[in-house]
Amino acid sequence: MTTLNYDYFYNWVQANLNIRLDAYKEKQLNRRIQTVMRQSGALTLEEYSGLIHQDESVKKQFLDYITINVTEFFRNKDLFEKFEELLITDLSKKFDSISIWSAACSIGAEPYSLAMIIDRHSLPLKKSIVATDIDETILKRAKTGKYRENELKNVSLIDRSHYFTQEDGYYAVDSRIKEMVQFRKHDLVLDSFESGLHVIVCRNVTIYFKNEVKEDIYRRMSDALVTGGLLFTGATETIYQPEQYGLKKVSSFIYEKFV
Ligand SMILES: C[S@@+](CC[C@H](N)C(=O)[O-])C[C@H]1O[C@@H](n2cnc3c(N)ncnc32)[C@H](O)[C@@H]1O
């Protein structure tokens, strides 16, 4: 079996698709690249890059496969409930209005969950919730605000009737909730972060990054938060020694900026 030339492929992807594959954990990523390359029929990465270049559908399949878009509304319900409680009892008391960034938001279930929390408690938003992802295809889907039943398993019946309408087998998010969210493309590795944020929700994406990249992201996220702001991470994304970033743990997977 021929050895695959990952160095060539990483450089090709960076030059042609502007994605830094070297930021991701190598073993896991290379396994995925190999699988998706085989599905295209290519035998080498040189051949596969040629196919990505020529054929939009191969390119789309590659991007879809490496970005891993799994998500759902109120993912890890118990953690979302704790987060909701902190927003009401703590954050909204400290600030007149809040700005929220949902980073690596996939198909939008996460920022729309946040919008429902904000709406439920009539919390004052400074501006729209900014929801970003590296993957333009899923952002298009996020903007449509249409979901299947399995993505709503954590949405209560009351919330379903309040915030969704059923259309042709889909649940469509109400326009009032949709209007609270602004989607845009953003790469956590390459792009700069906004500042003056009160909440950053960044879940189930840093697990894919190498340690040094993850550390850089947490550092920049802490810089982007105001003192007293919150960072909400995924249920496997404990930040070790959060103090090194000026963060302190206030609950499982929720950190407050203290400097
Ligand atoms: C597993 S999903 C997480 C979705 C949501 N945050 C959640 O927890 O349910 C990971 C998302 O990270 C996005 N992603 C991967 N690399 C990224 C990068 N460098 N910058 C921004 N988003 C990225 C993927 O496109 C994907 O939508």
The ligand as an SDF file (V2000), in Angstrom:
LIG
                    3D

 27 29  0  0  0  0  0  0  0  0999 V2000
  -19.4620   19.1370   16.2210 C   0  0  0  0  0  0  0  0  0  0  0  0
  -19.9250   20.6870   15.5470 S   0  0  0  0  0  0  0  0  0  0  0  0
  -20.3950   21.5840   17.0260 C   0  0  0  0  0  0  0  0  0  0  0  0
  -21.6610   22.3630   16.8490 C   0  0  0  0  0  0  0  0  0  0  0  0
  -22.1960   23.0370   18.1030 C   0  0  0  0  0  0  0  0  0  0  0  0
  -21.2690   24.0000   18.6230 N   0  0  0  0  0  0  0  0  0  0  0  0
  -22.5470   22.0200   19.1590 C   0  0  0  0  0  0  0  0  0  0  0  0
  -21.8210   21.9100   20.1420 O   0  0  0  0  0  0  0  0  0  0  0  0
  -23.5460   21.3220   19.0050 O   0  0  0  0  0  0  0  0  0  0  0  0
  -18.3320   21.3770   15.1500 C   0  0  0  0  0  0  0  0  0  0  0  0
  -18.4190   22.5750   14.2360 C   0  0  0  0  0  0  0  0  0  0  0  0
  -17.1470   23.1990   14.2080 O   0  0  0  0  0  0  0  0  0  0  0  0
  -16.9590   23.7450   12.9230 C   0  0  0  0  0  0  0  0  0  0  0  0
  -15.5110   24.0130   12.7190 N   0  0  0  0  0  0  0  0  0  0  0  0
  -14.5230   23.1260   12.4710 C   0  0  0  0  0  0  0  0  0  0  0  0
  -13.3540   23.7720   12.3400 N   0  0  0  0  0  0  0  0  0  0  0  0
  -13.6100   25.0940   12.5260 C   0  0  0  0  0  0  0  0  0  0  0  0
  -12.8100   26.2590   12.4910 C   0  0  0  0  0  0  0  0  0  0  0  0
  -11.4870   26.1910   12.2490 N   0  0  0  0  0  0  0  0  0  0  0  0
  -13.4000   27.4680   12.7030 N   0  0  0  0  0  0  0  0  0  0  0  0
  -14.7380   27.5470   12.9310 C   0  0  0  0  0  0  0  0  0  0  0  0
  -15.5530   26.4710   12.9720 N   0  0  0  0  0  0  0  0  0  0  0  0
  -14.9880   25.2520   12.7650 C   0  0  0  0  0  0  0  0  0  0  0  0
  -17.5200   22.6750   12.0130 C   0  0  0  0  0  0  0  0  0  0  0  0
  -17.8340   23.1790   10.7220 O   0  0  0  0  0  0  0  0  0  0  0  0
  -18.7490   22.2190   12.8050 C   0  0  0  0  0  0  0  0  0  0  0  0
  -19.9000   22.8960   12.3990 O   0  0  0  0  0  0  0  0  0  0  0  0
  1  2  1  0
  2  3  1  0
  2 10  1  0
  3  4  1  0
  4  5  1  0
  5  6  1  0
  5  7  1  0
  7  8  2  0
  7  9  1  0
 10 11  1  0
 11 12  1  0
 11 26  1  0
 12 13  1  0
 13 14  1  0
 13 24  1  0
 14 15  1  0
 14 23  1  0
 15 16  2  0
 16 17  1  0
 17 18  1  0
 17 23  2  0
 18 19  1  0
 18 20  2  0
 20 21  1  0
 21 22  2  0
 22 23  1  0
 24 25  1  0
 24 26  1  0
 26 27  1  0
M  CHG  2   2   1   9  -1
M  END
$$$$
